[in-house]
């Protein structure tokens, strides 16, 4: 569902073996009352990755600076698989 809000019920129908990427590149332009707190969804859906960027809201489009927020298990699996870019760094808490 590109360009629209995703209700959490839609995630319940996705198999846990599938990784779900939720692109929130324009999250800084959304009124908070209109948008759910998707970061809390990661606790319920450990196969969810919320993607955000500094590029849109901070005028850094040429730099392509972004980050993903996910469960520790999925983050570790990604970090151990090797990054696709030299600028890619994995950080976990």
PETA-V94327 format. One record per run of one state. SS is the DSSP state (A for helix, B for strand, O for the rest). FROM is the first residue (numbers start at 1). TO is the last residue. If there is no record, write none. Layout:
BEGIN
ss=[SS,SS]
from=[FROM,FROM]
to=[TO,TO]
END
This chain:
BEGIN
ss=[O,A,O,B,O,A,O,A,O,A,O,B,O,B,O,A,O]
from=[1,8,13,20,24,27,30,32,35,38,45,48,54,66,71,72,82]
to=[7,12,19,23,26,29,31,34,37,44,47,53,65,70,71,81,93]
END
